[in-house]
Amino acid sequence: MNHDEKDSILIGEIDFKSIFEESVITGNIGNGRLVFKGIGLCKVEVFPIEGPVPHFHIKKDQGTDLDCCLCIDTNYYFDHGHHSDKLTNPRLKQLNDWLMQVNGKDQNYTNWQYIQFTWNEFAKTNTSMQISVATKQPDYTKTVNSIRN
């Protein structure tokens, strides 16, 4: 499915600027910015329902250096279409930490909770696709497996 950026909800931005793999958070977390080192500015987005697998996208803002999806309710990659890249272990740790930070758009949620909320808003008409509010954030540092669409 091709995505039109106007269809997505931007959760925040991740910035992979340096060539080093250390996990370093910089900038104003409240504005949803996280430094993922080595790639450049990336977006974390949720698109309107793309099928039954709850997931979010991490994509390089410009270029094709990174384009991956992760499940919301499990710590699995969700490979569909060309969204099949993988994050290194330090980047997974950094992503996991960032997902636990307060979201810059709605401070009642962490970044992960805002992803979950956004998915559920898109799935209002199909409650079987919604994620239970009792679901806890998976440990994305242990993400190694993929599921495919």
C-alpha positions in Angstrom: 0.0 0.0 0.0 1.4 3.4 -0.9 1.2 5.9 1.9 0.3 9.6 1.5 2.0 11.5 4.3 -1.2 13.5 5.0 -2.9 10.1 5.9 -0.4 9.4 8.7 -0.2 10.6 12.3 3.3 11.7 13.2 4.2 10.4 16.6 7.6 12.0 16.8 11.0 12.2 15.1 14.1 10.2 15.5 17.5 11.6 14.4 20.3 9.2 13.5 23.0 11.9 12.9 26.4 10.6 14.0 28.3 7.6 12.7 28.7 6.2 16.2 26.4 3.5 17.6 26.1 4.8 21.1 22.6 5.4 22.5 22.3 9.1 23.2 19.2 11.1 23.6 19.5 14.8 22.7 17.3 17.7 22.2 14.0 18.3 23.7 12.3 15.0 24.4 9.0 16.8 24.9 9.1 17.7 21.2 9.3 14.0 20.3 12.9 14.1 19.1 15.4 11.3 19.7 18.8 11.0 18.3 19.3 7.7 16.5 22.9 7.9 15.4 24.3 7.3 12.0 21.3 7.8 9.6 19.7 11.2 9.9 16.2 12.4 10.7 13.6 9.7 10.7 9.8 9.8 11.5 7.8 7.5 13.7 4.3 7.3 12.2 1.1 5.4 12.3 -1.0 5.1 9.2 -4.7 4.4 8.8 -5.5 0.7 9.1 -3.2 -1.3 6.8 -4.7 -4.7 7.7 -5.0 -6.6 10.9 -1.5 -6.3 12.3 -1.1 -3.3 14.7 2.2 -1.6 13.8 4.1 1.6 13.4 6.6 2.9 10.9 10.1 4.3 11.3 11.3 5.9 8.1 14.1 8.2 7.1 12.7 11.7 6.4 14.5 11.9 3.1 16.2 9.1 1.2 15.9 5.4 1.7 18.5 4.6 4.4 15.8 3.3 6.8 12.3 2.0 6.4 11.0 -0.4 8.9 7.9 -1.4 10.8 7.5 -2.7 14.3 4.4 -4.3 15.9 2.7 -2.3 18.6 1.6 -5.1 20.8 4.6 -7.5 20.4 8.3 -7.0 20.0 8.4 -8.2 16.4 9.2 -6.5 13.2 6.3 -6.3 10.7 7.7 -6.7 7.2 5.3 -5.6 4.5 6.0 -4.2 1.2 9.4 -2.5 1.2 9.2 -1.7 4.9 11.7 -4.4 5.9 14.8 -2.8 7.4 16.1 -3.8 10.8 17.5 -1.7 13.6 20.9 -2.5 15.3 20.8 -3.5 19.0 21.9 -0.1 20.2 19.2 1.5 18.1 16.6 -0.9 19.5 17.6 0.1 23.0 17.4 3.7 22.2 14.0 3.3 20.5 12.7 1.3 23.5 13.8 4.1 25.9 12.3 6.8 23.6 9.0 5.0 23.5 8.8 5.2 27.3 9.3 9.0 27.2 6.4 11.4 27.5 4.9 12.2 24.1 5.4 15.8 22.8 1.9 16.1 21.4 -0.1 14.7 24.3 1.7 14.6 27.6 -0.9 12.2 29.1 0.8 9.4 27.0 4.2 8.0 26.5 5.3 7.8 22.9 4.4 4.1 22.8 1.0 4.8 24.4 0.3 7.5 21.9 1.1 5.0 19.1 -1.3 2.5 20.6 -4.0 5.3 21.1 -3.5 6.4 17.4 -3.9 2.9 16.1 -7.0 2.3 18.2 -8.5 5.6 16.9 -7.9 4.4 13.3 -9.5 1.0 14.3 -12.6 2.4 15.9 -14.9 0.8 13.2 -13.2 -2.6 13.6 -12.8 -3.3 17.3 -11.2 -6.7 16.6 -8.1 -4.8 15.4 -7.9 -2.6 18.5 -5.2 -3.1 21.1 -6.4 -3.6 24.7 -5.6 -0.6 26.8 -4.2 -3.2 29.4 -1.4 -4.1 26.9 2.0 -3.0 28.1 4.8 -1.8 26.0 6.9 -4.8 24.7 10.6 -4.8 25.3 11.9 -3.8 21.9 15.5 -4.4 22.9 14.7 -8.1 22.3 13.3 -7.6 18.8 14.7 -10.2 16.4 11.8 -11.9 14.7 9.7 -10.8 11.9 6.1 -11.4 10.8 5.1 -10.8 7.3 1.9 -9.5 5.7 
